[in-house]
Amino acid sequence: MDVGSFPQRMEREGMPTSSLQGRTCSVSRKDYLKMRHIQTMINISLNNEPKKIASDTLLSDALIQWGFGEIKIAVAINSEFVPRSTYTDRQLQDGDQIDIVKPVGGG
């Protein structure tokens, strides 16, 4: 399925094409969508540190990427506590401020 040259598709999507002038290539739709996905990043804050992540990242996937997969933690997004049962449904948004805390034992 040919939907035009890669530079034409990039242009339709609003991506800069100046470095591709005069060049064409044949890319499958599946590969094009993968490349387009890679280009789409959002900015978030993780414990006051700026991070970039893919735009369709779920909180559960981000926690695994950041090394919190099986660790008992509490998460707040934009100062609101997020129940653990919703981690797999919660998609992160551009500008989200995520705070992660680990419980401290003691007595």
C-alpha positions in Angstrom: 0.0 0.0 0.0 1.7 3.2 -1.2 0.4 6.4 0.4 3.1 8.7 -1.0 6.7 9.3 -0.4 8.0 9.6 3.2 8.7 13.3 2.9 5.2 13.9 1.6 3.7 12.1 4.5 5.9 14.0 6.9 4.8 17.2 5.4 1.1 16.2 5.8 1.8 15.5 9.4 3.4 18.9 9.9 6.9 17.6 10.4 9.9 19.5 9.0 11.2 18.1 5.7 13.9 20.5 4.8 16.7 17.9 5.3 14.8 15.5 3.0 14.4 17.7 0.0 14.8 15.9 -3.3 14.8 12.5 -1.6 12.1 9.8 -1.6 11.8 6.4 0.0 9.2 3.7 0.1 8.2 3.0 3.7 5.4 0.6 4.7 2.5 2.1 6.6 3.3 0.0 9.6 6.9 1.2 9.7 5.8 4.8 9.1 3.4 4.6 12.0 6.2 3.3 14.2 8.5 6.1 13.2 5.7 8.7 13.7 5.1 7.2 17.2 8.8 7.6 18.1 8.6 11.3 17.1 5.6 12.0 19.5 7.0 12.7 23.0 5.5 14.6 25.9 7.2 16.4 28.8 6.4 15.4 32.3 8.0 16.1 35.7 9.0 13.1 37.8 9.8 14.1 41.4 10.7 17.6 40.1 13.0 16.3 37.4 12.0 16.9 33.7 11.5 13.8 31.6 10.4 13.0 28.1 8.2 10.0 27.4 6.1 8.6 24.6 2.8 10.3 24.3 0.7 7.2 24.8 2.5 5.9 27.9 0.4 4.4 30.7 1.4 5.1 34.3 1.9 1.4 34.8 4.4 1.2 31.9 6.2 4.4 33.0 6.7 3.0 36.5 8.3 -0.2 35.1 10.5 1.9 32.8 11.6 4.0 35.8 12.4 0.9 37.9 9.3 0.9 40.2 7.7 -2.2 38.7 7.1 -4.3 41.8 8.1 -1.8 44.5 5.5 -0.6 47.0 5.1 3.1 46.2 2.5 5.8 46.4 1.9 8.0 43.3 0.4 11.4 42.9 -0.2 13.1 39.6 -0.7 16.9 39.7 -1.1 16.7 43.5 -3.8 14.0 43.3 -3.3 10.5 44.8 -3.6 7.8 42.1 -5.1 4.5 43.3 -2.9 1.5 42.4 -5.9 -0.2 40.8 -6.0 2.6 38.1 -2.3 2.5 37.1 -3.0 0.4 34.0 -5.8 2.8 32.9 -4.1 6.1 33.5 -2.5 7.6 30.4 0.1 10.3 31.2 -0.4 13.7 29.7 2.0 16.5 28.6 2.8 18.6 31.6 1.9 16.0 34.3 3.7 16.4 37.5 4.3 13.0 39.0 5.4 12.5 42.5 6.5 9.0 43.7 7.2 8.2 47.3 8.3 4.9 48.9 6.9 4.1 52.4 9.5 4.2 55.2 9.2 1.6 57.9 10.0 2.2 61.5 8.4 2.8 64.8 
